Amino acid sequence: MSTKAFCIDFNWDTKGPAFPGMFAEADPVEHLRWLKDLGANVVQTFCVSYNGYAWYAGSRVAPVLPGLKHDFLQEMTGLAHSEGMRVMGYFCLGANPVWEARHPEQFHAEADSTTWRIVFTDDYLDYFCRSVRDALEQTDVDGFMIDWFNRPQRKIWLECEKGLFRELMGSPMPDQLPMNSPEALEFDRRLLERAWVRIRETVESTRKAIIWTNHPFTEANDPLWNGHRLLREVDWVLNEDPKIELLNWLEAQIGPHTKIIQNLCGWKDHDASIWKKLDVGKLGLYGFAQADPLTTLPSPDYTPACAANWKNIDIIREAYHHPKTQTSSQEV
């Protein structure tokens, strides 16, 4: 059966990142009912949301979301498993306001809150990997998405990056190194590979789990990601972009065991009807929609953008219940 995933998104409100405690009353029973009605067989929810707070009560690393009414991730996982569904959690690698407040010297404060800005130092990777291990030990989640797996959007070089440059490149960082130089590109490729290896090794030494990365590339033939080890080794990779033309390039980048997932909903340019053009025996399907703070579920009435998403949600419901996605030979 085809992979048919959906995320009810707790990361944002209309003004930016969701404040700590927003959506804390979310009920796993209601969420699973909504997702099951949609026809999803993979729930994508949260281990730690963008704001740095954990969605499971037993977290020993990331702080638990203030006011969390239910042990959301673990209860959702139990309910979904009873229905034969998988649950994928979520971590944001490229930004974490909780960690940034404690380590202001290791992130690019000049970058705004809507983009990746953390430097993948030893300190940060230690924290991130401890958080991953903790979620795998404290919950029964089947795997997790890593969002914002990318180099920082920087305007300056930080001192911590200069130390990493010497470590990874074997020489001091040149004075006034241009951000778009080949040497800077190679440094970032190595920095990303180093982060990937640390995360993969953490998972492998903890327990079996699917690692899913979200749209790390920005275009076909992206020099940062062409031939990159992460794309060859990751279990699932999401093309969040509406442009399905990226799939041809992505298929040439992945390894023999990597599954590509295509996003159908969430950006204003998405048209979920493209699912009919895809080989769903080969590719998985996905969508996401912002949660309404009043209901914690997707609602067409929350914002104009949510109303636009609703059309795609209706198409996804049709797709997820269609015989073509029921009889595919692809495993979930």
C-alpha positions in Angstrom: 0.0 0.0 0.0 1.2 3.5 -0.8 2.7 5.7 1.9 0.0 8.3 2.6 1.2 10.8 5.2 -0.1 14.0 6.6 1.0 16.5 9.2 -1.2 18.8 11.3 1.4 21.5 11.8 2.1 22.9 15.3 5.1 24.9 14.3 3.6 28.2 13.4 0.8 30.7 13.9 -0.1 33.6 11.7 2.6 35.9 13.2 5.5 33.4 13.2 6.7 30.5 15.3 4.1 29.1 17.7 4.6 30.3 21.2 5.5 27.7 23.9 2.2 26.2 25.0 0.3 26.9 21.8 -1.8 23.9 20.8 -1.0 22.2 24.2 -4.6 21.0 24.5 -4.5 18.9 21.3 -6.3 15.6 21.8 -4.6 12.6 20.2 -8.0 10.9 19.8 -9.5 13.7 17.8 -6.3 14.1 15.7 -6.2 10.4 14.8 -9.9 10.5 13.9 -9.3 13.4 11.5 -6.2 11.7 10.0 -7.9 8.3 9.6 -10.9 10.0 7.9 -8.4 11.6 5.5 -7.1 8.2 4.6 -3.6 8.7 5.9 -1.6 5.6 7.0 1.4 7.6 8.2 0.9 10.3 10.9 3.6 12.9 10.9 3.6 14.7 14.2 6.2 16.1 16.7 8.9 14.9 18.9 10.2 18.5 19.3 8.5 21.3 17.4 10.3 24.3 15.9 10.1 26.3 19.1 12.3 23.7 20.9 9.7 22.1 23.1 8.9 18.4 23.3 5.5 16.8 22.7 6.0 13.8 25.0 5.7 13.9 28.7 8.9 11.9 29.5 11.3 14.2 27.7 14.6 14.3 29.6 16.4 16.6 27.1 14.1 19.2 25.4 11.8 20.9 27.8 8.2 19.6 27.7 5.7 21.9 26.0 4.1 24.1 28.7 0.6 23.0 29.6 0.7 19.8 27.6 -2.7 18.2 28.3 -1.9 14.8 26.9 1.3 12.8 26.5 0.6 13.6 22.9 3.3 11.8 20.9 3.2 8.6 22.9 -0.6 8.5 23.0 -0.9 9.3 19.3 1.6 6.5 18.6 -0.3 3.9 20.6 -3.6 4.9 19.0 -2.2 4.9 15.5 -0.4 1.5 15.9 -3.8 0.0 17.0 -5.1 1.1 13.6 -2.1 -0.3 11.7 -0.7 3.2 11.0 2.9 4.4 11.4 3.9 7.6 13.3 6.7 9.8 12.4 7.9 12.5 14.7 9.7 15.7 13.9 12.8 17.7 14.8 14.0 21.0 13.4 17.8 20.8 13.0 18.5 24.3 11.6 16.8 26.3 14.3 15.8 25.9 18.0 15.0 29.0 20.0 15.4 27.2 23.3 19.0 26.1 22.5 19.8 29.4 20.8 19.0 31.4 23.9 21.6 29.3 25.8 24.3 29.5 23.1 24.0 32.9 21.3 27.6 32.5 20.0 26.7 29.4 17.9 23.8 30.6 15.8 23.4 33.4 13.2 21.3 36.0 15.0 21.3 38.2 11.9 19.2 35.6 10.1 15.4 35.9 10.9 13.3 33.3 12.7 11.9 31.8 9.5 15.1 30.3 8.2 17.9 27.9 9.3 20.6 29.6 11.4 22.3 27.2 13.8 25.9 26.2 13.2 26.3 22.4 13.6 28.9 22.5 16.3 29.8 19.6 18.6 27.8 21.3 21.4 24.7 21.5 19.2 25.0 18.1 17.7 25.5 16.6 21.2 22.2 18.3 22.2 20.3 17.3 19.1 21.5 13.7 19.2 20.7 13.4 22.9 17.2 14.6 22.1 16.8 12.1 19.3 18.0 9.3 21.5 15.6 10.4 24.2 12.6 10.4 22.0 13.4 6.9 20.6 13.8 5.6 24.2 10.8 7.3 25.7 8.3 6.7 23.0 7.4 4.1 20.4 7.5 6.4 17.5 8.4 4.7 14.2 10.8 7.4 13.0 11.1 11.1 12.6 11.5 13.9 10.0 14.5 16.2 10.2 13.5 19.6 9.0 15.8 22.4 8.0 18.8 20.2 7.4 20.8 22.9 5.7 23.7 25.3 6.1 23.0 28.6 8.0 21.7 31.6 6.2 24.7 33.7 7.2 26.1 37.1 6.4 29.2 36.8 8.5 31.5 34.0 9.7 31.2 33.1 13.4 34.2 32.2 15.5 32.8 28.7 16.0 32.7 28.2 12.2 36.3 29.3 11.9 37.2 26.5 14.3 35.1 24.0 12.4 36.7 25.1 9.1 40.1 24.2 10.4 38.9 20.9 11.6 37.1 19.9 8.4 39.3 21.5 5.8 42.7 21.0 7.4 43.7 24.7 7.2 42.7 28.0 8.7 39.7 29.8 7.2 41.0 32.4 4.8 40.4 36.0 5.7 37.3 37.4 4.1 36.2 34.1 2.7 33.3 34.8 0.3 30.1 33.0 1.2 29.6 31.8 -2.3 33.1 30.5 -2.9 33.9 26.9 -3.9 35.8 26.6 -0.6 32.9 27.7 1.5 30.6 25.3 -0.4 32.9 22.4 0.3 33.1 23.4 3.9 29.3 23.4 4.2 29.0 20.0 2.4 31.4 18.5 4.9 29.6 20.2 7.8 26.3 18.7 6.6 27.9 15.3 6.1 29.4 15.4 9.6 25.9 16.2 11.1 24.3 13.4 9.1 26.8 10.8 10.3 26.3 11.8 13.9 22.5 11.6 13.7 22.5 8.3 11.8 24.9 6.7 14.2 22.8 7.9 17.1 19.7 6.2 15.7 21.6 3.0 14.8 23.0 2.7 18.3 19.6 3.3 19.9 16.9 1.3 18.0 15.5 0.8 14.6 13.8 3.9 13.3 13.1 5.6 10.0 15.0 8.8 9.4 13.2 11.2 7.1 14.7 14.5 5.8 12.6 17.4 4.5 13.6 19.1 1.2 17.2 20.0 2.0 17.9 21.0 -1.6 16.7 24.3 -3.1 16.8 23.3 -6.8 17.8 20.6 -9.2 21.5 20.2 -9.5 21.9 22.1 -6.2 25.7 22.0 -5.8 25.3 21.7 -2.0 23.5 18.4 -2.4 24.6 16.9 -5.7 26.1 13.5 -4.9 25.8 14.1 -1.2 26.0 11.2 1.2 22.8 12.1 3.1 20.6 11.7 0.0 22.2 8.3 -0.7 21.8 7.0 2.8 18.6 8.5 4.3 15.5 6.3 4.6 13.0 8.8 3.3 13.4 12.2 1.6 10.6 14.7 1.1 10.2 16.9 -1.9 8.2 19.7 -0.2 8.4 21.8 -3.3 5.4 21.9 -5.6 7.7 21.4 -8.6 7.6 17.7 -9.4 10.3 18.4 -12.0 12.7 18.1 -9.1 11.9 14.4 -8.8 14.0 13.4 -11.8 17.1 15.0 -10.3 16.3 13.6 -6.8 15.9 10.1 -8.1 19.4 10.3 -9.5 20.8 11.3 -6.1 19.2 8.7 -3.7 20.5 5.3 -2.8 18.8 2.0 -3.5 16.9 1.9 -0.1 15.8 5.6 0.0 12.1 6.4 -0.6 11.0 9.7 -2.1 7.9 11.3 -0.7 6.1 14.1 -2.7 4.3 16.9 -0.8 0.9 17.9 -2.1 -0.3 20.6 0.3 1.0 23.4 2.5 2.5 26.0 0.1 0.3 28.5 -1.8 1.6 27.0 -5.1 0.7 23.4 -4.4 -1.9 21.7 -6.5 -2.6 18.3 -5.0 -4.1 17.0 -8.2 -0.5 16.3 -9.4 -0.8 13.1 -7.5 -2.4 11.6 -10.6 0.8 12.2 -12.6 2.9 10.3 -10.0 3.8 6.7 -9.8 2.4 6.0 -6.4 3.8 2.5 -6.5 7.2 4.1 -6.3 6.7 7.4 -4.5 5.0 8.2 -1.2 2.5 11.1 -0.8 2.3 13.8 1.9 0.6 16.9 2.9 0.6 19.4 5.8 -1.7 22.1 7.0 -1.4 24.7 9.8 -3.5 23.9 12.9 -6.2 26.2 14.0 -5.4 27.4 17.6 -9.1 27.0 18.6 -9.5 23.4 17.4 -5.9 22.3 17.0 -7.0 20.8 13.7 -6.8 22.1 10.1 -9.7 24.6 9.4 -10.6 26.4 6.2 -11.8 29.3 8.4 -8.5 30.1 10.2 -6.8 32.2 7.5 -7.1 32.7 3.8 -4.0 30.4 3.4 -5.8 27.7 5.3 -8.9 28.1 3.1 -6.6 27.6 0.0 -5.1 24.5 1.7 -8.6 23.1 2.1 -9.1 22.5 -1.6 -5.9 20.4 -1.6 -7.0 18.6 1.5 -10.1 17.5 -0.3 -8.0 16.3 -3.2 -5.7 14.4 -0.8 -8.7 12.7 0.8 -9.8 11.6 -2.7 -6.3 10.4 -3.5 -5.8 8.6 -0.2 -9.1 6.7 -0.6 -8.5 6.0 -4.3 -8.0 2.3 -5.4 -4.7 3.3 -7.0 -3.2 4.1 -3.6 -4.9 1.1 -1.9 -3.4 -1.5 -4.2 0.1 -0.3 -4.8 2.9 -2.8 -4.2 4.8 -0.2 -2.2 5.2 -0.8 1.5 4.2 1.9 3.9 
